[in-house]
Each structure stands twice: as C-alpha cells, then as structure tokens.
Amino acid sequence: MDTSLILLLVFLIAVEIQAFYFGFVSPPRTGAWLQQASFVILSFLLIPLLVYVLYSQAAAASRLGKYGIEAHPAIDSSIGIGNGYGDNPTWIFELKSDGEDILEFYRQDSSRDGWVLVEDNSLLLRFTRESKTMTIASRDSPDSKTLIIMIKSQ
C-alpha cells in the first residue's frame, strides 16, 4: 500500500477527531458549524475514499491472476489508483529490484498464461491474447522503480 496515503489517512483521522471535539463536544462560540461540516465531510467522503483506495491497493497484485499474469516477487506494493479494476485495467506497482529484471521475468512464457509477445524493447513489452493487448513497462528513476501493466480491449 502507498505509504503516503496511509500517512494522509492517519492525519485526516486526527483532524476528524479534532473536528468532532470542537464541533460537538466543546463547541466554540463562533465557528462550531465549520467544525461540524469538517467532521461530516471527513467522515462520509474523504476517509471512506482513502480507505477504499488503500483496500484496493492491498489486493491489486492478486487481481493479476485473473488475467493469467503472474505477480513478480519484486512487486512491493500498488501505488496510486491504478489497482486493476474495470474493463481496461491498469496496475501501477512500486518495485524492490531493478526494472530490467522484471521485464526479463515477463519475457518468459511461464509468467503469462496465453499471452503472446508481439513487441519487445528496453522500455516495454507488448502482448496479445484473444481481443486484448497487454503492455508491461518499467520505469527506473533515482527515487523509485515502478512497473505499469495495462490491458486494453482492441
């Protein structure tokens, strides 16, 4: 799961507790309505949305199996909102190892059930199966290594 989203969730829960206290328990003479509105927005919109995104990230790697793709052991966690849902799913993973190793792993037939390799270069791999196209790309930057897997219907 994305560490920054977990920290944001903890911060928003702390703000929600403060908004509840100053909005309902010990409201100030002025501005109590603002604390109450903050509590409602945090409780029923922002915090549930963050919990949903974090829950989706937790099971993102397991959704790869539905499409016949094996999750590489170097996949650390899903990040962002690319969690593999929908008709044309996209996954974004943070990696624990070099991206070139990841592409080599997906070049092997055993890691992708039924997907046929149609394009292979140093940046990405492209596969087809039935009426779908899958693209696997890795990105190495000084601060992070990411893997992007996209499946599109043709």
Secondary structure, 3 states (H helix, E strand, C coil): CCHHHHHHHHHHHHHHHHHHHHHHHCCCCCCHHHHHHHHHHHHHHHHHHHHHHHHHHHCCHHHHHHHCECCCCCEEEEEEEEECCCCCCEEEEEECCCHHHHHHHHHCHHHECCCEEEEECCCEEEEEECCEEEEEEEEECCCCEEEEEEEEEC
